[in-house]
């Protein structure tokens, strides 16, 4: 029964990422977007320069752009019965340093527990939890660096696993020419306690990105390279592209395309193959004085579409 629970739970948890190689890693909920802005631009973005605390989940160096004492709440309807939520809070220390804390939660809901004869004997639940601390520092007027340290818990029925992970990121921003470049290493670390005797690996991910806002135009373009640690991927499956329109200082809308996600979610029939809009994402955001809201639509599982919602308030 223990192995059955673990197999069922791990199958569901790995479905979060829906990746060929990701199925061999744990804690794949860390790959899901938290920021509505990043989600709208293809789901992976490390270079958006904005007063948006949810972007620290994508690149800890972006914490340097966030206003002091911001409270941020995020929600994702991943699929029917599976929901994710997170919250964060930050402080600016003097002129160049910032710190933040966050909590992240993914609830897979209740599942049937059955015996070897497929007779239901009860129910069990599964969930993933992340608690993290962040620190960023302006190394120069244009260059910032950041680190995130994460403590991870995962539960499947009565069994659990524990892990620690680190994100490292840098960002270079040229405000005169509106260029932003980033390099990020995500989920360095490993399990401290496994579900059983088999220890899994973390969803390690190396990402590079660039954003360009065309001066005098509302258009901003984004290109992100993901999974650069997987050299066996086709080049196009490393690409995430996006564009947003900054109509005013208070409103944006945009869209993006994630080539890897589209490739992974292709469904084949006898005479055709389709990704059913997987990889495509859209979203918008609005700032009202101290309040910021964002919403994005995307597809992160073959069976359902998802909504990402952000709400932030600066004290």
Secondary structure, 3 states (H helix, E strand, C coil): CHHHHHHHHHHHHHHCCCCCCHHHEECHHHHCCCCHHHHHCCCCCCCCCCCCHHHHHCCHHHHHHCCCCEEEEEEEEEECCEEEEEEEEEEEECCCEEEEEEEEEEEEEEEEEECCCCCEEEEEEEEEEEEEEEEEEECCCCEEEEEEEEEEEEEECCEEEEEEEEEEEEEEEECCCCEEEEEEEEEEEEEEECCCCCCCEECCEEEEEEEEECCCCCEEEEEEECCCCCCCCCHHHHEEEEEEEEEECCEEEEEEEEHHHHHHCCEECCCCEECCCCCEEEEEEEEECCEEEEEEEEEEECCEEEEEEEEEEEC
